[in-house]
Amino acid sequence: MVRRPRLDDSIPMLAKGYAWLPDRRRAAGRDTVRTRLMMRRTLGVEGPAGARFLYDEDHVRRSGALPEPVVSTLFGHGAVHTLDGEAHRVRKSMFVDLLMQPERVWEAVGCITAAWDEAVPGWAGQDTVVLFDEAARVLTRGICTWSGVPVADEEVPALARDLTTMVDGFATGAPRHWRARRARQRREAWLAGIVSEVRAGARTAPAGSVLAVVSGHRDSQGQVLEPRVAAVEVLNVIRPTVAICWFVAYAAHALHRWPEHRERLRAGDRPFAVAFAHEVRRFYPFAPFIGGRSPREVEWEGETVPAGSMVLLDLWGQDHDPELFPEPFAFRPERFLAGDEVREIGAWELVPQGAGDPRTGHRCPGEDITVAVLSALVIRLARLEYTLPEQDLGISLRRIPARPASGVVLAQVRPG
């Protein structure tokens, strides 16, 4: 029985960050641990079997499970992440069609790499640039162009700042958290107005674009989405794409620590670039865990999980599990290669953005875009000429989401 522990672990979780759940599992000597978060009984699991358990809607569901602070900053109220059953399947199919068709993926990559190539000459005219911030602007410009979201050039910095603020404040207290809430409220209102204009015929959305498809989408009841919910779902395309700036900063950090990989990337070795992108996503911290709530009493590895209990999958711990990834704290892109090609990766193995089948489950359907964009940008990053001035490149595992403290400052940038 997952009994109610005497002490709530919410404060230790916030204090220890990514190490909290792995440390609890290590202390317990097993992959499953019992604890309590936000006064709710909680079961922490890890590994492919644990991932399968979490993603089985008969065992664990998302509806009503995501904490309000996360919904109000990262995902938005009414988002696909908060749905289950037929409502989720219908909404998810929209994202699968938008984000997982190969031709659409490469169109998105083309828009984002074009924005990068346009921005780099401007970096060369500055003494220093903060890569995290510049990458966020590049990604904002590119994904908005691809999505059909109208943004003038002078509006890009503020929009990029709001989108990264939503991500940066989802798992912390004030003031980061309250800035994230305000940013989401501001951008939901802005996009809801655009959706209403599209529906009224006052604004044209490019055919087949994210803006057009979401504006016209009908839910499982045959109803169009309320404008604010439609805005939430448009943000759930552009916001996680802009969050790739975390991985771009991490990629620069990796090239600094392991410069031997630079030449292979400079040469345009695309399978290696994809493997490098996978290793960045595995090695560096992003989401610490994901969770849901048991709709009824269920069994897991001899444990009785009462109805209403929280179940968490340890993403950070699984991506550093030595049984899945030998020498997990060594940065080795080659682990994702089979000869000269990218090896097949199991749906329950590498889980920085969730596990399972993204077409039907809760795994992020934008993962293909993330990998394709990141692998294209790391080639361009490796080809840049720059120096790293003295700065704090430390990455605190207590900060969620983690990031290089300096944002990775580049000096004397010159196109390669």
C-alpha positions in Angstrom: 0.0 0.0 0.0 1.3 3.5 -0.9 0.6 4.8 2.6 0.5 8.5 3.4 4.1 9.4 4.6 4.3 11.5 7.7 6.2 14.3 6.0 5.5 16.1 2.8 8.4 16.1 0.4 7.5 19.2 -1.6 10.1 21.4 0.0 13.0 18.9 -0.4 11.9 18.4 -4.0 12.2 22.1 -4.7 15.5 22.3 -2.8 17.2 19.3 -4.5 15.7 19.7 -8.0 16.6 17.1 -10.5 18.5 15.0 -8.0 15.5 14.6 -5.6 13.7 11.6 -7.1 16.9 9.8 -8.2 18.3 10.3 -4.7 15.1 8.9 -3.1 15.2 5.9 -5.4 18.9 5.4 -4.6 18.2 5.6 -0.8 15.4 3.1 -1.2 17.6 0.7 -3.2 14.9 0.2 -5.8 13.3 1.9 -8.9 10.0 2.6 -7.0 9.7 5.0 -4.1 6.8 6.2 -1.9 6.5 9.7 -0.9 4.1 12.6 -0.6 3.9 15.8 -2.7 1.5 18.7 -2.1 -0.2 16.5 0.6 -0.9 13.8 -2.0 0.4 10.2 -1.8 3.0 9.8 -4.5 4.7 6.9 -6.2 7.9 7.5 -8.1 8.9 5.1 -10.9 11.7 4.8 -13.4 12.6 2.6 -16.4 10.8 1.4 -19.5 8.4 -0.7 -17.4 7.6 2.3 -15.1 7.1 4.4 -18.2 4.6 1.9 -19.7 2.7 1.9 -16.4 2.5 5.7 -16.3 1.3 6.0 -19.9 -1.4 3.4 -19.6 -4.6 5.4 -19.1 -6.1 2.5 -17.2 -3.5 3.1 -14.5 -2.7 6.8 -14.7 -4.5 9.8 -16.1 -3.5 13.4 -16.7 -7.0 15.0 -16.2 -6.9 17.0 -13.0 -3.4 15.7 -12.2 -1.2 18.6 -13.4 -0.5 21.1 -10.6 -2.2 24.4 -11.1 1.1 26.4 -11.1 2.3 24.3 -14.0 -0.9 24.6 -16.0 -1.0 28.4 -15.4 2.6 28.9 -16.7 3.7 26.1 -18.9 0.7 24.4 -20.6 -2.3 26.6 -20.2 -5.8 25.8 -19.0 -7.7 23.6 -21.3 -4.6 22.4 -23.1 -4.2 18.9 -24.7 -1.9 18.0 -21.8 -4.8 18.1 -19.4 -7.2 15.8 -21.4 -7.7 12.1 -21.4 -9.8 9.6 -23.4 -11.6 10.6 -26.6 -11.1 14.3 -25.9 -7.4 13.8 -25.8 -7.3 11.6 -28.9 -9.2 14.1 -31.0 -7.1 17.1 -29.9 -3.9 15.1 -30.1 -4.6 14.1 -33.7 -4.5 17.8 -34.6 -1.0 18.1 -33.2 0.2 14.9 -34.9 -1.0 16.2 -38.3 0.7 19.6 -37.7 3.9 18.4 -36.2 4.8 14.9 -37.3 4.5 14.9 -41.1 8.0 14.8 -42.5 7.4 17.5 -45.0 6.1 19.8 -42.3 9.0 19.1 -40.0 11.5 20.1 -42.7 9.4 23.2 -43.5 9.8 24.2 -39.9 13.5 23.5 -39.9 13.8 25.6 -43.1 12.1 28.6 -41.5 14.2 28.4 -38.3 17.6 27.9 -40.1 16.8 30.8 -42.4 16.1 33.0 -39.3 19.5 31.8 -37.8 21.4 32.6 -41.0 19.8 36.0 -41.1 20.7 36.8 -37.5 24.3 35.6 -37.4 25.8 38.6 -39.3 24.2 40.9 -36.7 26.0 39.0 -33.9 29.3 39.7 -35.7 28.7 43.4 -35.2 28.4 43.1 -31.4 31.2 42.8 -28.8 29.3 39.9 -27.1 26.0 38.0 -27.5 24.2 35.7 -25.1 23.5 32.6 -27.1 20.5 31.6 -25.1 18.7 34.9 -25.8 19.8 35.1 -29.4 18.7 31.5 -30.1 15.3 32.2 -28.5 14.8 35.1 -30.9 15.8 33.0 -33.9 13.4 30.3 -32.9 10.6 32.7 -32.2 11.0 34.3 -35.6 11.3 31.0 -37.4 8.4 29.1 -35.7 6.0 32.1 -35.9 6.7 32.3 -39.7 6.1 28.6 -40.1 3.0 28.7 -37.8 1.4 31.7 -39.6 1.4 33.8 -36.4 1.9 37.4 -37.4 4.8 39.0 -35.6 6.7 42.1 -36.8 10.5 42.2 -36.5 10.4 44.7 -33.7 8.0 42.5 -31.7 10.2 39.4 -31.8 12.4 40.2 -28.7 9.5 40.8 -26.4 7.6 37.7 -27.6 10.8 35.5 -27.3 11.2 36.9 -23.7 7.6 36.0 -22.8 7.8 32.5 -24.3 11.0 31.6 -22.4 9.7 33.2 -19.3 6.7 30.8 -19.3 9.1 27.9 -19.4 11.5 29.4 -16.9 8.9 29.9 -14.2 6.8 26.7 -14.3 8.6 25.0 -11.3 9.7 27.7 -9.0 8.3 30.3 -6.6 8.2 34.1 -7.0 9.3 36.1 -8.7 10.1 33.8 -11.7 6.8 32.1 -11.3 4.7 35.2 -11.2 6.5 36.6 -14.3 5.6 33.4 -16.1 1.9 33.7 -15.2 1.8 37.3 -16.4 3.6 36.4 -19.6 1.1 33.6 -20.3 -1.9 35.8 -19.6 -0.5 38.5 -21.9 0.2 36.1 -24.8 -3.1 34.1 -24.5 -5.0 37.4 -24.7 -3.0 38.5 -27.7 -3.4 35.2 -29.6 -7.1 34.8 -28.6 -7.7 38.2 -30.4 -5.9 36.9 -33.5 -7.9 33.7 -33.5 -11.1 35.7 -33.2 -10.0 37.9 -36.2 -9.2 34.8 -38.3 -12.7 33.4 -37.6 -14.4 36.7 -38.3 -12.5 37.0 -41.6 -10.8 40.2 -40.5 -7.4 38.4 -40.7 -6.1 35.8 -43.1 -4.2 32.7 -41.8 -2.1 30.8 -44.3 -3.9 27.7 -45.4 -2.7 24.6 -43.5 -0.8 26.8 -41.0 -0.9 26.2 -37.2 -3.0 29.3 -36.8 -5.5 28.2 -39.5 -5.8 24.6 -38.3 -6.2 25.4 -34.6 -8.6 28.2 -35.3 -10.8 25.8 -37.3 -10.3 22.7 -35.1 -13.4 21.0 -33.7 -13.2 19.0 -30.4 -14.7 15.6 -29.6 -18.1 17.2 -29.3 -17.9 18.9 -32.7 -17.4 22.4 -31.2 -14.7 24.9 -32.2 -12.3 25.7 -29.4 -13.1 28.7 -27.2 -10.7 31.5 -28.5 -8.6 31.4 -25.3 -8.2 27.6 -25.5 -7.3 28.0 -29.2 -4.6 30.5 -28.1 -3.4 28.0 -25.5 -2.9 25.4 -28.2 -1.1 27.8 -30.6 1.2 28.6 -27.8 1.7 24.9 -27.2 3.4 24.8 -30.7 5.5 27.9 -30.5 6.4 27.9 -26.8 8.1 24.4 -26.7 9.8 25.2 -30.1 11.3 28.3 -28.6 12.4 26.3 -25.6 14.9 24.6 -27.9 17.1 27.5 -27.0 17.9 25.6 -23.7 19.3 22.8 -25.8 21.2 25.2 -28.1 22.9 26.7 -25.0 23.6 23.2 -23.8 25.1 22.2 -27.2 27.5 25.2 -27.0 28.4 24.1 -23.5 29.0 20.5 -24.8 31.2 21.8 -27.6 33.2 23.8 -25.1 33.8 20.8 -22.8 34.2 18.2 -25.6 35.6 20.2 -28.6 36.7 17.0 -30.4 33.1 16.8 -31.7 33.3 20.1 -33.5 35.0 19.0 -36.7 32.6 16.2 -37.4 29.7 18.6 -37.0 31.4 21.3 -39.1 31.8 18.8 -41.9 28.0 18.5 -42.0 27.8 14.8 -40.8 24.0 14.7 -40.4 23.6 11.3 -38.7 26.3 12.4 -36.2 24.5 15.8 -35.7 21.2 13.9 -34.9 23.1 11.6 -32.5 24.7 14.7 -30.9 21.2 16.3 -30.5 20.0 13.1 -28.8 23.0 13.1 -26.5 22.4 16.7 -25.6 18.8 16.0 -24.7 19.8 12.9 -22.7 22.8 14.3 -20.9 21.7 17.8 -19.9 18.7 18.5 -17.5 15.4 19.8 -18.8 12.2 18.3 -17.4 12.9 16.4 -14.1 9.8 14.2 -14.2 6.3 13.9 -15.5 3.2 12.6 -13.7 -0.4 11.8 -13.5 -3.0 10.5 -11.1 -4.4 7.0 -10.6 -8.2 7.0 -11.4 -8.7 3.9 -9.2 -6.8 1.6 -7.0 -4.1 -0.2 -9.1 -1.2 -2.5 -8.5 2.5 -1.8 -9.5 5.3 -4.2 -8.6 3.6 -5.5 -5.5 2.5 -2.0 -4.4 -1.1 -1.1 -4.0 -1.5 2.4 -5.4 -4.7 4.0 -4.0 -7.1 5.9 -6.2 -6.1 9.6 -6.5 -2.4 8.9 -5.8 0.2 10.8 -7.9 2.5 8.7 -10.1 5.8 10.3 -11.3 8.2 9.0 -14.0 11.8 10.0 -13.2 12.9 11.4 -16.6 16.3 12.7 -15.4 17.0 9.4 -13.6 16.0 7.3 -16.5 18.1 9.2 -19.0 21.1 8.6 -16.6 20.3 4.9 -15.9 23.5 2.9 -16.4 21.5 -0.1 -17.5 20.0 1.9 -20.4 23.0 4.2 -21.0 26.4 2.8 -20.0 28.6 5.5 -18.5 25.7 7.8 -18.3 27.7 10.8 -17.1 30.0 10.6 -20.1 29.0 12.7 -23.1 29.1 10.2 -26.0 27.0 11.0 -29.1 28.2 7.7 -30.6 25.9 5.8 -28.3 23.0 6.8 -30.7 24.8 5.6 -33.8 24.8 2.1 -35.4 27.7 2.3 -37.8 27.3 5.5 -39.9 23.5 5.8 -39.2 21.4 6.8 -36.3 20.3 3.7 -34.4 16.7 3.0 -33.6 15.7 4.3 -30.2 13.1 2.5 -28.2 9.9 4.4 -27.5 10.4 3.7 -23.7 14.2 4.3 -23.6 15.2 7.9 -24.2 12.6 10.1 -22.4 13.6 13.8 -22.1 10.3 14.7 -23.6 8.2 11.8 -22.4 7.9 8.2 -23.5 5.7 5.9 -25.6 3.9 6.6 -28.9 3.5 10.4 -29.5 0.7 9.7 -32.0 -1.6 8.3 -29.4 -0.2 8.9 -25.9 0.9 12.0 -24.0 4.5 12.0 -25.4 5.3 15.3 -27.0 4.4 15.2 -30.8 6.9 18.0 -31.4 9.9 15.8 -30.6 10.7 15.2 -34.2 10.8 19.0 -34.8 13.0 19.4 -31.7 15.6 16.8 -32.9 15.5 18.1 -36.5 15.9 21.7 -35.5 18.6 21.1 -32.9 20.6 18.8 -35.3 20.5 21.5 -38.0 21.5 24.3 -35.5 24.4 22.4 -33.9 26.0 22.1 -37.4 25.7 25.9 -37.8 26.9 26.5 -34.2 30.0 24.3 -34.8 30.8 26.3 -37.9 30.7 29.7 -36.1 34.0 31.3 -35.1 33.8 32.8 -31.6 35.6 32.9 -28.3 34.1 32.3 -24.8 35.1 35.2 -22.4 35.3 34.5 -18.7 31.8 33.6 -17.4 29.9 31.3 -15.2 29.0 28.2 -17.3 27.9 26.3 -14.2 24.6 24.3 -14.4 22.8 24.0 -11.1 20.7 20.9 -10.8 18.7 22.7 -8.0 17.3 25.1 -10.6 14.3 23.9 -12.6 14.6 24.2 -15.5 18.3 24.2 -15.3 20.5 26.3 -17.7 24.1 27.5 -18.0 24.2 30.4 -15.6 25.6 32.9 -18.1 23.4 31.8 -20.9 26.6 31.1 -22.8 28.2 34.4 -23.8 30.0 34.4 -27.2 32.5 37.1 -28.1 34.2 37.9 -31.5 31.5 36.0 -33.4 32.3 35.5 -37.1 30.3 33.4 -39.5 32.1 30.1 -40.4 
